[in-house]
């Protein structure tokens, strides 16, 4: 037997439908709607409408073609991806760099956020926050120039190693075996401070009475962090983990463009740079689009899968 739908009751006591509720909310929140709709329109024009272009991933699209005149080739471009050894080489590089970042940058961001939160001196605390944020605002072109100098033969990194008797005189950016670590650690240095913002916001919401009660019970600072701080930010940790894992096959094209050279290209070429090279430089628009679309689909699957897996961390609560 069909259960009758429960009518929606407005604040004024009248019953209405979902559409009527929407119009009611719109009339009473028109100021907020006016602020929201410009952003929605912007996303529609520049984010959703251009998605029509992914159709060329199933075509043999050239400079003189349109999406209506290009030859339809179906899944041919995707079959080419499977057989493309260069693509799989860039995939290995992307995964290696992303996994190093996940192992280093992800926990380091949490540790840095807790360290800043634990500081008691307000002025020093704000100073540390500002200093840790600053590298984020430097473009990769600037950071790339700095790294080229620091990692050169006579750079500051070799000088530091030589203080401990390493006798190092190599140019680290020309060493393709070291590039994965150079890329991962330089990204960590640049972004770890910026990544603490959300964690600090979550930490600020923890009830101070928890810490007061723990102090009365004689808990040490480390015990408070383990038993109070970390459990209270576990939802934020889970959310950030979802975003990290879903973006594991993504790549920092700006960083690659700044650091890649003929000596390290074998390990420096990542997915985003490969799409740029085959799609724009070589003019193979259809194949480049197919690669990008395939990676986006895999990223979406990882997003959903990680969200499902993290439910166990959050008492069955989905983060998305």
Buried (B, 14 or more C-beta within 10 A) or exposed (E): EEEEEEEBEBEEEEEBEEEBEEEBEEEEEEEEEEEEEEEEEEEEEEEEEEEEEBBBBBBBBBEEBEEEEBEEBEEBBBEBBEEBEEBEBBBEBBBBBBEBBBEBBBEBBBEBBBBBBEBEEEEEBEEBBEEBBEBEEEEBEEBBEBBBEBBBEEBEBBEEBEEEEEEBEBBBBBBBEBBBBBBBBBBBBBBBBBBBBBBBEBBEEBEEEBBEEBEEEEBEEEEBBEEBBEEBBBBBBBBBBBEBBBBBBBBBBBBBBBBBEEBBBEBBBBBBBBBBBBBEEEEBBBBBBBBBBBBEEBBEEBBEEBBEEBEEBBEEEEBE
